[in-house]
Amino acid sequence: MTTKKSLQCLLVQTQLFWADPAANRQQLETIARQHGAGCDLVVFPETFTSGFLGDAEAEPETMQGETVAWMTALASELGSVLCGSAAISTSRGNANRFLWVQPDGEVAYYDKRHLFSFGGEDQRYVAGRERKVFSYRGWRICPQICYDLRFPVWCRNRDDYDLLLFVANWPEPRTAAWTALMRARAIENQCYVIGVNRCGKDPRGLEYSGRSAVYDPLGDTVIDLATAECSATATITLDKIQSVRSQLPFQQDADGFSID
């Protein structure tokens, strides 16, 4: 596929209906159709069909289920990649799975590695085993989910990606960590970072403050959606990445490491 020097990305920061996949798909479809025209990438939050752990009250889904079929149809209609995470039943158990659906019908996924045991996520899902990098239009894109943001070794650029992409249900009391860690990941990995978080309140009383954002390879803010329910587009460019990495070749001095 021909390299595209820039990508236009739609960040969808919305409230989520608890344990109601059909209602969530409908609202996200409306937003994507209204704001996603001409976008290369449309990003939904973590567990966008149910809310975080809301799948405990909903029917389990599979890769052959309604959500993946819906994403495939909508991606084709819009000519955009659609992505976000959902609870998916697998042969190993339920996974918090980042779904990546291209307009040509290709479907890829990443299963969340770091489960939020403090909130009981490890009791609901099985942890992913493999770090992934997706290739699209000449871009190398590394998908991550929420709590993964706190683990820089897992996120570490091995000269294998250009964009680090997070989807989240990150609660309001730790908003400062959300913004600081995204900026840090952009600086240390000399890459773009996109983070899409939900907003609003869930039935457990947890508040989510949004603050979806895009940071460039220097850690500068490209766009910050603040706290309201909204959607916005940002453009990211390969030239910016290449310029920063050539002028500031810090990664050549990085320590080697391995992950068990």
C-alpha positions in Angstrom: 0.0 0.0 0.0 1.3 3.5 -0.8 2.7 5.5 2.1 0.6 8.3 3.2 2.7 11.1 4.7 -0.1 12.3 6.9 -3.1 10.8 8.7 -6.2 12.6 9.7 -7.5 11.1 13.0 -10.9 11.4 14.6 -10.9 11.1 18.4 -14.3 10.1 19.8 -14.6 11.2 23.5 -18.1 10.1 24.6 -20.1 8.7 27.5 -20.9 5.0 27.3 -24.1 3.2 27.9 -23.6 0.6 30.6 -23.8 -3.0 29.4 -25.7 -1.9 26.2 -23.7 -2.8 23.1 -26.5 -1.9 20.7 -27.0 1.6 22.2 -23.2 2.3 22.2 -22.8 1.1 18.6 -25.7 3.4 17.5 -24.2 6.5 19.2 -20.7 5.8 17.9 -22.0 5.2 14.3 -23.9 8.5 14.4 -20.7 10.4 15.6 -18.5 8.6 13.0 -20.8 9.4 10.2 -21.1 13.1 11.3 -17.5 13.8 11.9 -15.4 11.0 10.2 -15.7 11.9 6.6 -12.3 12.0 5.0 -10.6 10.6 8.2 -8.0 7.9 7.9 -8.5 6.7 11.5 -11.5 6.8 13.8 -10.7 6.0 17.5 -13.3 4.9 20.0 -12.6 4.5 23.8 -11.7 1.3 25.7 -14.6 -1.2 26.1 -16.7 1.0 23.9 -19.6 -1.5 23.7 -20.2 -1.8 27.5 -18.1 0.5 29.7 -15.2 -0.8 31.7 -16.3 -4.2 33.2 -19.9 -3.5 32.1 -19.6 -6.7 30.0 -20.3 -8.7 33.2 -24.0 -7.7 32.6 -24.0 -8.1 28.9 -23.9 -11.1 26.5 -20.4 -12.2 25.6 -19.2 -11.3 22.1 -16.9 -13.2 19.7 -14.9 -12.1 16.7 -17.8 -13.4 14.6 -20.3 -11.3 16.6 -22.3 -8.2 16.0 -19.6 -5.6 17.0 -16.9 -6.8 14.6 -19.4 -7.2 11.8 -20.7 -3.6 12.5 -17.2 -2.2 12.5 -16.4 -4.0 9.3 -19.4 -2.5 7.5 -18.9 1.0 8.9 -15.2 1.0 8.1 -16.0 0.1 4.5 -18.7 2.8 4.3 -16.5 5.6 5.7 -13.2 4.4 4.0 -11.6 4.7 7.5 -9.9 2.4 10.0 -12.1 2.0 13.0 -10.5 1.0 16.4 -11.2 0.7 20.1 -11.5 -2.1 22.6 -14.3 -4.5 23.5 -14.7 -7.5 25.7 -14.3 -10.5 23.4 -14.7 -14.2 24.2 -11.7 -16.3 23.1 -10.5 -19.9 23.6 -8.4 -18.7 26.5 -11.2 -16.8 28.2 -12.6 -13.2 27.8 -10.1 -10.6 26.7 -10.1 -6.9 26.7 -9.3 -6.7 23.0 -8.2 -3.8 20.9 -10.0 -4.2 17.6 -8.4 -2.7 14.4 -10.8 -2.9 11.4 -9.6 -1.5 8.0 -11.9 -0.3 5.2 -10.7 -3.3 3.0 -12.2 -5.7 5.6 -8.9 -6.7 7.2 -9.3 -7.2 11.0 -6.4 -7.3 13.5 -6.3 -7.2 17.3 -4.2 -6.7 20.4 -5.2 -8.2 23.8 -4.5 -6.0 26.8 -1.3 -7.1 28.5 -1.6 -5.3 31.8 -4.9 -6.0 33.6 -6.0 -3.5 36.3 -6.0 -5.8 39.3 -6.7 -2.9 41.6 -10.1 -2.7 40.0 -10.6 -6.5 39.6 -9.9 -6.6 35.8 -7.7 -9.6 36.3 -10.7 -11.5 37.6 -12.7 -10.8 34.4 -10.1 -11.2 31.6 -7.1 -13.1 30.5 -3.9 -11.1 29.9 -2.6 -10.7 26.4 0.8 -12.3 25.6 1.9 -10.4 22.5 2.8 -6.8 21.7 1.5 -5.9 18.3 2.4 -3.3 15.6 -0.1 -2.7 12.8 1.0 -1.5 9.4 -1.3 0.9 7.5 -0.6 3.2 4.6 3.1 3.3 5.4 2.6 3.9 9.1 3.6 1.6 11.9 1.0 1.8 14.7 1.4 0.2 18.2 -2.0 -0.4 20.0 -2.2 -0.2 23.8 -5.1 -0.2 26.3 -5.5 2.1 29.3 -3.3 0.6 32.1 -0.6 -0.4 29.6 0.3 3.4 29.7 1.9 2.9 33.1 4.5 0.4 31.8 7.1 2.1 29.7 9.1 -1.0 29.0 6.1 -2.6 27.3 5.5 0.6 25.4 9.2 1.1 24.5 9.9 1.9 20.8 12.3 -0.6 19.3 12.5 1.4 16.1 9.3 -0.4 15.1 6.5 2.1 15.3 5.6 5.7 14.5 2.3 6.1 16.5 1.5 4.8 20.0 -2.3 4.5 20.3 -4.1 4.3 23.6 -7.8 3.7 24.3 -9.0 4.1 27.8 -11.6 4.3 30.6 -9.2 6.3 32.8 -10.9 7.7 35.9 -11.0 11.4 36.8 -9.0 11.2 40.1 -5.9 10.1 38.1 -6.2 12.6 35.2 -2.9 14.2 36.0 -1.2 10.8 35.5 -3.0 10.2 32.2 -1.8 13.4 30.7 1.7 13.2 32.1 2.3 9.6 31.1 1.1 10.2 27.5 3.4 13.1 27.1 6.3 11.1 28.6 5.6 8.2 26.2 5.7 10.6 23.2 9.0 12.2 24.4 10.9 9.0 25.3 9.8 7.1 22.2 10.0 10.1 19.7 6.6 9.2 18.3 3.1 10.5 18.1 0.8 9.4 21.0 -2.9 9.4 20.6 -5.0 8.7 23.7 -8.8 8.4 23.6 -10.6 8.3 26.9 -14.3 8.2 27.7 -16.1 10.9 29.8 -19.2 10.9 32.1 -20.1 8.7 35.0 -20.7 4.9 35.2 -23.2 3.1 37.4 -20.5 2.3 39.9 -20.1 6.1 40.6 -16.8 6.4 38.8 -16.2 9.7 36.9 -14.2 10.0 33.7 -12.8 13.3 32.7 -11.9 12.6 29.1 -8.8 14.6 28.3 -8.3 12.7 25.1 -5.3 14.1 23.3 -2.6 13.9 20.6 1.0 14.6 21.5 3.8 15.0 18.9 7.3 13.4 19.1 8.6 16.3 21.2 5.7 15.9 23.6 4.0 19.1 22.4 0.2 19.1 22.4 -1.4 18.8 19.0 -4.9 18.7 20.4 -6.6 18.2 23.8 -10.3 17.6 24.0 -10.6 18.8 27.6 -13.5 17.2 29.6 -16.7 17.6 27.7 -18.3 14.9 25.5 -17.0 15.8 22.0 -15.1 14.6 18.9 -12.3 16.3 17.1 -9.8 15.6 14.4 -6.0 16.0 14.3 -3.5 15.5 11.6 -0.2 13.7 12.2 2.7 13.6 9.8 5.6 11.2 9.1 7.9 14.2 8.3 7.6 15.4 11.9 8.7 12.1 13.3 11.6 11.7 10.8 12.8 15.3 11.5 12.8 14.8 15.3 14.5 11.4 15.2 17.2 12.7 12.8 17.9 16.0 14.6 17.8 14.4 18.1 19.0 10.8 17.7 18.6 9.9 21.3 17.4 6.4 20.7 20.8 5.2 19.5 21.9 5.6 23.1 19.1 3.5 24.6 19.7 0.5 26.8 18.9 -3.0 25.4 16.3 -5.0 27.2 14.0 -8.0 26.8 10.5 -8.8 28.1 9.7 -12.2 29.7 
